[in-house]
Amino acid sequence: MTFLAIDSQKSLLTLQKSQLQFEQTLVMNQANWIMNEMSARSEELEEANPNGTVDLDNDPYYVMLQQQEEYLTTRQDALDSQISLLDNEISSMKTMVQNNIKSSCGLNLISG
């Protein structure tokens, strides 16, 4: 019956993975919005200054967007790592459950 406990743990990890994937979707949506906002800000500044060059590094709003985008990229990488670790753990537990079931069936056949 150990496989039931392991299977329950696997289900919990699968739920955690789903939560992380949901957060990952939110982060990606935020990053996409920020990229669009950065592009719009760049165009806005270029239109306001058609004769000169636009220095985006001196625009506080653009710099803030860049910082948020960098943070979200870092968060995305962290989520990717966590999801990968959970995938490995879930796969390992799945294998343990299958082996435990096979072993249990084998013992039942032997003791018959």
N, CA, C and O atoms as a GROMACS GRO file, in nm:
protein
  448
    1MET      N    1   0.080  -0.120   0.000
    1MET     CA    2   0.000   0.000   0.000
    1MET      C    3   0.084   0.127   0.000
    1MET      O    4   0.031   0.238  -0.002
    2THR      N    5   0.214   0.111   0.002
    2THR     CA    6   0.303   0.227  -0.003
    2THR      C    7   0.277   0.308  -0.128
    2THR      O    8   0.289   0.430  -0.128
    3PHE      N    9   0.242   0.239  -0.236
    3PHE     CA   10   0.222   0.309  -0.362
    3PHE      C   11   0.107   0.409  -0.354
    3PHE      O   12   0.107   0.507  -0.429
    4LEU      N   13   0.010   0.387  -0.266
    4LEU     CA   14  -0.099   0.484  -0.251
    4LEU      C   15  -0.048   0.615  -0.191
    4LEU      O   16  -0.089   0.723  -0.234
    5ALA      N   17   0.039   0.605  -0.093
    5ALA     CA   18   0.098   0.725  -0.033
    5ALA      C   19   0.185   0.799  -0.134
    5ALA      O   20   0.182   0.922  -0.142
    6ILE      N   21   0.263   0.724  -0.209
    6ILE     CA   22   0.350   0.784  -0.310
    6ILE      C   23   0.264   0.849  -0.419
    6ILE      O   24   0.296   0.958  -0.467
    7ASP      N   25   0.156   0.782  -0.457
    7ASP     CA   26   0.068   0.838  -0.560
    7ASP      C   27   0.001   0.966  -0.510
    7ASP      O   28  -0.019   1.060  -0.587
    8SER      N   29  -0.034   0.970  -0.384
    8SER     CA   30  -0.091   1.092  -0.326
    8SER      C   31   0.009   1.207  -0.328
    8SER      O   32  -0.025   1.321  -0.360
    9GLN      N   33   0.133   1.175  -0.295
    9GLN     CA   34   0.240   1.276  -0.299
    9GLN      C   35   0.261   1.324  -0.443
    9GLN      O   36   0.282   1.443  -0.467
   10LYS      N   37   0.255   1.232  -0.536
   10LYS     CA   38   0.269   1.268  -0.678
   10LYS      C   39   0.156   1.363  -0.720
   10LYS      O   40   0.178   1.459  -0.794
   11SER      N   41   0.036   1.336  -0.672
   11SER     CA   42  -0.078   1.423  -0.704
   11SER      C   43  -0.058   1.563  -0.645
   11SER      O   44  -0.092   1.662  -0.709
   12LEU      N   45  -0.003   1.571  -0.526
   12LEU     CA   46   0.025   1.700  -0.465
   12LEU      C   47   0.129   1.777  -0.546
   12LEU      O   48   0.115   1.897  -0.567
   13LEU      N   49   0.232   1.709  -0.590
   13LEU     CA   50   0.334   1.773  -0.672
   13LEU      C   51   0.277   1.818  -0.806
   13LEU      O   52   0.316   1.922  -0.859
   14THR      N   53   0.187   1.739  -0.861
   14THR     CA   54   0.123   1.777  -0.987
   14THR      C   55   0.039   1.903  -0.968
   14THR      O   56   0.036   1.990  -1.055
   15LEU      N   57  -0.028   1.914  -0.855
   15LEU     CA   58  -0.104   2.035  -0.824
   15LEU      C   59  -0.011   2.156  -0.810
   15LEU      O   60  -0.041   2.264  -0.862
   16GLN      N   61   0.102   2.138  -0.740
   16GLN     CA   62   0.199   2.246  -0.727
   16GLN      C   63   0.252   2.289  -0.864
   16GLN      O   64   0.269   2.408  -0.891
   17LYS      N   65   0.276   2.191  -0.949
   17LYS     CA   66   0.324   2.222  -1.084
   17LYS      C   67   0.220   2.303  -1.160
   17LYS      O   68   0.255   2.398  -1.231
   18SER      N   69   0.094   2.268  -1.146
   18SER     CA   70  -0.013   2.343  -1.213
   18SER      C   71  -0.019   2.486  -1.164
   18SER      O   72  -0.040   2.579  -1.242
   19GLN      N   73   0.000   2.505  -1.035
   19GLN     CA   74   0.001   2.640  -0.979
   19GLN      C   75   0.118   2.721  -1.035
   19GLN      O   76   0.102   2.838  -1.068
   20LEU      N   77   0.233   2.658  -1.045
   20LEU     CA   78   0.350   2.726  -1.101
   20LEU      C   79   0.329   2.759  -1.248
   20LEU      O   80   0.370   2.866  -1.294
   21GLN      N   81   0.267   2.669  -1.321
   21GLN     CA   82   0.239   2.695  -1.462
   21GLN      C   83   0.141   2.811  -1.479
   21GLN      O   84   0.152   2.890  -1.573
   22PHE      N   85   0.045   2.821  -1.387
   22PHE     CA   86  -0.049   2.933  -1.390
   22PHE      C   87   0.027   3.064  -1.363
   22PHE      O   88   0.007   3.162  -1.434
   23GLU      N   89   0.112   3.063  -1.262
   23GLU     CA   90   0.194   3.181  -1.233
   23GLU      C   91   0.283   3.215  -1.352
   23GLU      O   92   0.301   3.333  -1.384
   24GLN      N   93   0.337   3.114  -1.417
   24GLN     CA   94   0.421   3.135  -1.534
   24GLN      C   95   0.342   3.204  -1.646
   24GLN      O   96   0.395   3.292  -1.714
   25THR      N   97   0.218   3.165  -1.664
   25THR     CA   98   0.132   3.229  -1.764
   25THR      C   99   0.110   3.376  -1.729
   25THR      O  100   0.114   3.462  -1.817
   26LEU      N  101   0.086   3.403  -1.602
   26LEU     CA  102   0.067   3.542  -1.558
   26LEU      C  103   0.193   3.624  -1.583
   26LEU      O  104   0.185   3.738  -1.630
   27VAL      N  105   0.308   3.568  -1.551
   27VAL     CA  106   0.435   3.638  -1.570
   27VAL      C  107   0.458   3.666  -1.718
   27VAL      O  108   0.500   3.775  -1.756
   28MET      N  109   0.430   3.567  -1.802
   28MET     CA  110   0.449   3.587  -1.946
   28MET      C  111   0.355   3.696  -1.999
   28MET      O  112   0.394   3.776  -2.084
   29ASN      N  113   0.231   3.698  -1.950
   29ASN     CA  114   0.137   3.801  -1.992
   29ASN      C  115   0.185   3.939  -1.949
   29ASN      O  116   0.177   4.035  -2.026
   30GLN      N  117   0.235   3.949  -1.827
   30GLN     CA  118   0.289   4.077  -1.780
   30GLN      C  119   0.408   4.120  -1.864
   30GLN      O  120   0.420   4.236  -1.901
   31ALA      N  121   0.496   4.026  -1.893
   31ALA     CA  122   0.615   4.057  -1.973
   31ALA      C  123   0.574   4.104  -2.113
   31ALA      O  124   0.633   4.199  -2.166
   32ASN      N  125   0.476   4.040  -2.172
   32ASN     CA  126   0.427   4.082  -2.304
   32ASN      C  127   0.369   4.223  -2.299
   32ASN      O  128   0.394   4.304  -2.387
   33TRP      N  129   0.291   4.251  -2.195
   33TRP     CA  130   0.234   4.384  -2.180
   33TRP      C  131   0.345   4.488  -2.167
   33TRP      O  132   0.339   4.594  -2.229
   34ILE      N  133   0.447   4.458  -2.086
   34ILE     CA  134   0.558   4.552  -2.066
   34ILE      C  135   0.633   4.575  -2.197
   34ILE      O  136   0.670   4.689  -2.228
   35MET      N  137   0.657   4.469  -2.273
   35MET     CA  138   0.726   4.486  -2.401
   35MET      C  139   0.646   4.576  -2.495
   35MET      O  140   0.702   4.662  -2.564
   36ASN      N  141   0.516   4.556  -2.498
   36ASN     CA  142   0.429   4.642  -2.580
   36ASN      C  143   0.434   4.786  -2.530
   36ASN      O  144   0.438   4.880  -2.610
   37GLU      N  145   0.432   4.803  -2.400
   37GLU     CA  146   0.436   4.936  -2.341
   37GLU      C  147   0.570   5.004  -2.370
   37GLU      O  148   0.574   5.125  -2.396
   38MET      N  149   0.679   4.928  -2.365
   38MET     CA  150   0.811   4.983  -2.398
   38MET      C  151   0.815   5.030  -2.543
   38MET      O  152   0.868   5.137  -2.574
   39SER      N  153   0.759   4.950  -2.630
   39SER     CA  154   0.756   4.985  -2.772
   39SER      C  155   0.672   5.111  -2.794
   39SER      O  156   0.712   5.200  -2.869
   40ALA      N  157   0.558   5.118  -2.730
   40ALA     CA  158   0.471   5.235  -2.743
   40ALA      C  159   0.540   5.360  -2.687
   40ALA      O  160   0.530   5.468  -2.745
   41ARG      N  161   0.609   5.345  -2.575
   41ARG     CA  162   0.679   5.459  -2.515
   41ARG      C  163   0.791   5.508  -2.607
   41ARG      O  164   0.811   5.628  -2.623
   42SER      N  165   0.862   5.415  -2.665
   42SER     CA  166   0.970   5.449  -2.758
   42SER      C  167   0.915   5.528  -2.877
   42SER      O  168   0.971   5.630  -2.916
   43GLU      N  169   0.805   5.480  -2.934
   43GLU     CA  170   0.742   5.549  -3.046
   43GLU      C  171   0.694   5.688  -3.004
   43GLU      O  172   0.708   5.785  -3.078
   44GLU      N  173   0.637   5.695  -2.886
   44GLU     CA  174   0.586   5.823  -2.834
   44GLU      C  175   0.700   5.925  -2.820
   44GLU      O  176   0.685   6.041  -2.857
   45LEU      N  177   0.813   5.879  -2.766
   45LEU     CA  178   0.927   5.969  -2.750
   45LEU      C  179   0.987   6.009  -2.884
   45LEU      O  180   1.032   6.123  -2.900
   46GLU      N  181   0.989   5.917  -2.979
   46GLU     CA  182   1.042   5.949  -3.112
   46GLU      C  183   0.953   6.051  -3.183
   46GLU      O  184   1.003   6.140  -3.252
   47GLU      N  185   0.822   6.037  -3.167
   47GLU     CA  186   0.730   6.133  -3.227
   47GLU      C  187   0.743   6.271  -3.164
   47GLU      O  188   0.730   6.372  -3.233
   48ALA      N  189   0.770   6.275  -3.034
   48ALA     CA  190   0.784   6.403  -2.964
   48ALA      C  191   0.915   6.473  -2.999
   48ALA      O  192   0.927   6.594  -2.982
   49ASN      N  193   1.012   6.397  -3.047
   49ASN     CA  194   1.143   6.453  -3.078
   49ASN      C  195   1.186   6.404  -3.217
   49ASN      O  196   1.280   6.324  -3.227
   50PRO      N  197   1.121   6.449  -3.324
   50PRO     CA  198   1.148   6.396  -3.457
   50PRO      C  199   1.285   6.435  -3.513
   50PRO      O  200   1.337   6.365  -3.600
   51ASN      N  201   1.343   6.544  -3.466
   51ASN     CA  202   1.471   6.591  -3.522
   51ASN      C  203   1.593   6.533  -3.452
   51ASN      O  204   1.700   6.523  -3.513
   52GLY      N  205   1.579   6.495  -3.329
   52GLY     CA  206   1.695   6.449  -3.253
   52GLY      C  207   1.687   6.301  -3.221
   52GLY      O  208   1.589   6.233  -3.252
   53THR      N  209   1.791   6.255  -3.160
   53THR     CA  210   1.791   6.115  -3.118
   53THR      C  211   1.724   6.105  -2.981
   53THR      O  212   1.736   6.195  -2.897
   54VAL      N  213   1.658   5.998  -2.961
   54VAL     CA  214   1.588   5.976  -2.835
   54VAL      C  215   1.675   5.887  -2.746
   54VAL      O  216   1.720   5.780  -2.788
   55ASP      N  217   1.698   5.934  -2.625
   55ASP     CA  218   1.777   5.856  -2.529
   55ASP      C  219   1.681   5.792  -2.430
   55ASP      O  220   1.640   5.854  -2.332
   56LEU      N  221   1.647   5.668  -2.456
   56LEU     CA  222   1.550   5.597  -2.372
   56LEU      C  223   1.604   5.573  -2.232
   56LEU      O  224   1.526   5.559  -2.137
   57ASP      N  225   1.736   5.569  -2.218
   57ASP     CA  226   1.795   5.544  -2.086
   57ASP      C  227   1.774   5.660  -1.990
   57ASP      O  228   1.793   5.645  -1.870
   58ASN      N  229   1.736   5.776  -2.042
   58ASN     CA  230   1.709   5.891  -1.956
   58ASN      C  231   1.561   5.912  -1.928
   58ASN      O  232   1.523   6.005  -1.857
   59ASP      N  233   1.477   5.826  -1.983
   59ASP     CA  234   1.334   5.836  -1.960
   59ASP      C  235   1.297   5.747  -1.840
   59ASP      O  236   1.309   5.625  -1.849
   60PRO      N  237   1.253   5.807  -1.728
   60PRO     CA  238   1.226   5.729  -1.607
   60PRO      C  239   1.121   5.618  -1.627
   60PRO      O  240   1.134   5.509  -1.573
   61TYR      N  241   1.018   5.647  -1.705
   61TYR     CA  242   0.914   5.547  -1.727
   61TYR      C  243   0.968   5.428  -1.806
   61TYR      O  244   0.940   5.313  -1.773
   62TYR      N  245   1.046   5.456  -1.909
   62TYR     CA  246   1.104   5.350  -1.990
   62TYR      C  247   1.202   5.266  -1.907
   62TYR      O  248   1.204   5.144  -1.918
   63VAL      N  249   1.282   5.333  -1.826
   63VAL     CA  250   1.378   5.263  -1.739
   63VAL      C  251   1.304   5.173  -1.640
   63VAL      O  252   1.347   5.060  -1.615
   64MET      N  253   1.193   5.223  -1.584
   64MET     CA  254   1.115   5.143  -1.491
   64MET      C  255   1.059   5.019  -1.562
   64MET      O  256   1.059   4.909  -1.506
   65LEU      N  257   1.012   5.037  -1.685
   65LEU     CA  258   0.961   4.924  -1.762
   65LEU      C  259   1.071   4.822  -1.788
   65LEU      O  260   1.048   4.701  -1.779
   66GLN      N  261   1.190   4.870  -1.821
   66GLN     CA  262   1.304   4.779  -1.843
   66GLN      C  263   1.334   4.698  -1.718
   66GLN      O  264   1.358   4.578  -1.725
   67GLN      N  265   1.333   4.764  -1.604
   67GLN     CA  266   1.361   4.695  -1.477
   67GLN      C  267   1.255   4.590  -1.448
   67GLN      O  268   1.287   4.480  -1.403
   68GLN      N  269   1.131   4.624  -1.473
   68GLN     CA  270   1.023   4.526  -1.452
   68GLN      C  271   1.038   4.408  -1.547
   68GLN      O  272   1.016   4.293  -1.509
   69GLU      N  273   1.075   4.437  -1.670
   69GLU     CA  274   1.094   4.331  -1.769
   69GLU      C  275   1.209   4.239  -1.727
   69GLU      O  276   1.200   4.117  -1.742
   70GLU      N  277   1.316   4.296  -1.677
   70GLU     CA  278   1.430   4.216  -1.629
   70GLU      C  279   1.389   4.128  -1.511
   70GLU      O  280   1.426   4.011  -1.504
   71TYR      N  281   1.312   4.185  -1.419
   71TYR     CA  282   1.264   4.108  -1.304
   71TYR      C  283   1.177   3.991  -1.352
   71TYR      O  284   1.192   3.878  -1.306
   72LEU      N  285   1.086   4.020  -1.444
   72LEU     CA  286   0.996   3.916  -1.494
   72LEU      C  287   1.072   3.806  -1.569
   72LEU      O  288   1.035   3.689  -1.562
   73THR      N  289   1.177   3.844  -1.639
   73THR     CA  290   1.260   3.744  -1.708
   73THR      C  291   1.327   3.653  -1.605
   73THR      O  292   1.333   3.532  -1.622
   74THR      N  293   1.378   3.714  -1.498
   74THR     CA  294   1.441   3.636  -1.390
   74THR      C  295   1.337   3.544  -1.324
   74THR      O  296   1.366   3.428  -1.296
   75ARG      N  297   1.218   3.598  -1.300
   75ARG     CA  298   1.111   3.518  -1.239
   75ARG      C  299   1.071   3.403  -1.330
   75ARG      O  300   1.046   3.292  -1.284
   76GLN      N  301   1.066   3.430  -1.460
   76GLN     CA  302   1.032   3.327  -1.558
   76GLN      C  303   1.136   3.214  -1.554
   76GLN      O  304   1.100   3.096  -1.557
   77ASP      N  305   1.262   3.250  -1.547
   77ASP     CA  306   1.368   3.148  -1.539
   77ASP      C  307   1.355   3.065  -1.412
   77ASP      O  308   1.373   2.943  -1.414
   78ALA      N  309   1.323   3.131  -1.301
   78ALA     CA  310   1.306   3.059  -1.174
   78ALA      C  311   1.188   2.963  -1.182
   78ALA      O  312   1.196   2.850  -1.136
   79LEU      N  313   1.079   3.009  -1.242
   79LEU     CA  314   0.962   2.922  -1.257
   79LEU      C  315   0.992   2.804  -1.347
   79LEU      O  316   0.950   2.692  -1.320
   80ASP      N  317   1.066   2.828  -1.456
   80ASP     CA  318   1.106   2.718  -1.545
   80ASP      C  319   1.185   2.613  -1.468
   80ASP      O  320   1.162   2.494  -1.485
   81SER      N  321   1.277   2.658  -1.384
   81SER     CA  322   1.359   2.566  -1.305
   81SER      C  323   1.273   2.486  -1.208
   81SER      O  324   1.289   2.365  -1.195
   82GLN      N  325   1.182   2.556  -1.138
   82GLN     CA  326   1.097   2.487  -1.042
   82GLN      C  327   1.007   2.384  -1.111
   82GLN      O  328   0.988   2.274  -1.061
   83ILE      N  329   0.952   2.422  -1.225
   83ILE     CA  330   0.865   2.329  -1.298
   83ILE      C  331   0.945   2.208  -1.346
   83ILE      O  332   0.896   2.096  -1.341
   84SER      N  333   1.065   2.231  -1.392
   84SER     CA  334   1.150   2.121  -1.436
   84SER      C  335   1.181   2.026  -1.320
   84SER      O  336   1.177   1.904  -1.337
   85LEU      N  337   1.212   2.082  -1.204
   85LEU     CA  338   1.239   1.997  -1.086
   85LEU      C  339   1.116   1.916  -1.048
   85LEU      O  340   1.126   1.798  -1.016
   86LEU      N  341   0.999   1.980  -1.052
   86LEU     CA  342   0.876   1.908  -1.019
   86LEU      C  343   0.848   1.799  -1.123
   86LEU      O  344   0.804   1.689  -1.087
   87ASP      N  345   0.873   1.828  -1.249
   87ASP     CA  346   0.855   1.726  -1.353
   87ASP      C  347   0.942   1.603  -1.324
   87ASP      O  348   0.896   1.490  -1.335
   88ASN      N  349   1.066   1.628  -1.287
   88ASN     CA  350   1.157   1.517  -1.255
   88ASN      C  351   1.108   1.438  -1.134
   88ASN      O  352   1.110   1.315  -1.133
   89GLU      N  353   1.063   1.510  -1.031
   89GLU     CA  354   1.014   1.444  -0.910
   89GLU      C  355   0.887   1.365  -0.939
   89GLU      O  356   0.870   1.253  -0.890
   90ILE      N  357   0.797   1.423  -1.018
   90ILE     CA  358   0.672   1.353  -1.054
   90ILE      C  359   0.703   1.228  -1.134
   90ILE      O  360   0.643   1.122  -1.110
   91SER      N  361   0.795   1.238  -1.228
   91SER     CA  362   0.834   1.122  -1.307
   91SER      C  363   0.894   1.012  -1.220
   91SER      O  364   0.864   0.894  -1.237
   92SER      N  365   0.977   1.054  -1.125
   92SER     CA  366   1.038   0.958  -1.033
   92SER      C  367   0.932   0.888  -0.949
   92SER      O  368   0.936   0.766  -0.930
   93MET      N  369   0.838   0.964  -0.899
   93MET     CA  370   0.732   0.905  -0.817
   93MET      C  371   0.642   0.814  -0.900
   93MET      O  372   0.597   0.710  -0.852
   94LYS      N  373   0.617   0.853  -1.023
   94LYS     CA  374   0.536   0.769  -1.112
   94LYS      C  375   0.603   0.634  -1.131
   94LYS      O  376   0.538   0.529  -1.128
   95THR      N  377   0.734   0.637  -1.151
   95THR     CA  378   0.811   0.513  -1.167
   95THR      C  379   0.806   0.429  -1.038
   95THR      O  380   0.790   0.307  -1.043
   96MET      N  381   0.820   0.498  -0.923
   96MET     CA  382   0.814   0.426  -0.796
   96MET      C  383   0.677   0.360  -0.776
   96MET      O  384   0.670   0.246  -0.729
   97VAL      N  385   0.569   0.429  -0.811
   97VAL     CA  386   0.435   0.372  -0.798
   97VAL      C  387   0.421   0.250  -0.888
   97VAL      O  388   0.372   0.146  -0.845
   98GLN      N  389   0.466   0.262  -1.012
   98GLN     CA  390   0.455   0.149  -1.105
   98GLN      C  391   0.537   0.030  -1.055
   98GLN      O  392   0.492  -0.084  -1.061
   99ASN      N  393   0.658   0.057  -1.005
   99ASN     CA  394   0.741  -0.052  -0.954
   99ASN      C  395   0.680  -0.114  -0.830
   99ASN      O  396   0.685  -0.236  -0.812
  100ASN      N  397   0.621  -0.032  -0.743
  100ASN     CA  398   0.557  -0.083  -0.623
  100ASN      C  399   0.437  -0.170  -0.656
  100ASN      O  400   0.415  -0.273  -0.593
  101ILE      N  401   0.360  -0.127  -0.756
  101ILE     CA  402   0.243  -0.206  -0.798
  101ILE      C  403   0.289  -0.339  -0.856
  101ILE      O  404   0.233  -0.444  -0.824
  102LYS      N  405   0.390  -0.336  -0.942
  102LYS     CA  406   0.442  -0.460  -1.000
  102LYS      C  407   0.494  -0.553  -0.893
  102LYS      O  408   0.470  -0.674  -0.897
  103SER      N  409   0.566  -0.497  -0.796
  103SER     CA  410   0.621  -0.577  -0.687
  103SER      C  411   0.509  -0.638  -0.603
  103SER      O  412   0.514  -0.755  -0.566
  104SER      N  413   0.407  -0.558  -0.575
  104SER     CA  414   0.294  -0.605  -0.495
  104SER      C  415   0.219  -0.716  -0.569
  104SER      O  416   0.179  -0.816  -0.508
  105CYS      N  417   0.200  -0.698  -0.698
  105CYS     CA  418   0.132  -0.803  -0.777
  105CYS      C  419   0.217  -0.929  -0.781
  105CYS      O  420   0.164  -1.040  -0.774
  106GLY      N  421   0.347  -0.913  -0.794
  106GLY     CA  422   0.436  -1.027  -0.797
  106GLY      C  423   0.432  -1.105  -0.665
  106GLY      O  424   0.433  -1.228  -0.665
  107LEU      N  425   0.427  -1.033  -0.553
  107LEU     CA  426   0.420  -1.099  -0.422
  107LEU      C  427   0.288  -1.170  -0.405
  107LEU      O  428   0.282  -1.278  -0.346
  108ASN      N  429   0.181  -1.110  -0.457
  108ASN     CA  430   0.050  -1.175  -0.448
  108ASN      C  431   0.046  -1.304  -0.529
  108ASN      O  432  -0.016  -1.402  -0.488
  109LEU      N  433   0.113  -1.305  -0.645
  109LEU     CA  434   0.118  -1.425  -0.727
  109LEU      C  435   0.200  -1.535  -0.660
  109LEU      O  436   0.164  -1.653  -0.665
  110ILE      N  437   0.310  -1.494  -0.597
  110ILE     CA  438   0.398  -1.591  -0.532
  110ILE      C  439   0.328  -1.654  -0.412
  110ILE      O  440   0.333  -1.775  -0.391
  111SER      N  441   0.262  -1.567  -0.332
  111SER     CA  442   0.199  -1.620  -0.210
  111SER      C  443   0.066  -1.686  -0.239
  111SER      O  444   0.014  -1.760  -0.156
  112GLY      N  445   0.011  -1.660  -0.355
  112GLY     CA  446  -0.105  -1.713  -0.416
  112GLY      C  447  -0.208  -1.774  -0.337
  112GLY      O  448  -0.308  -1.820  -0.392
   0.00000   0.00000   0.00000
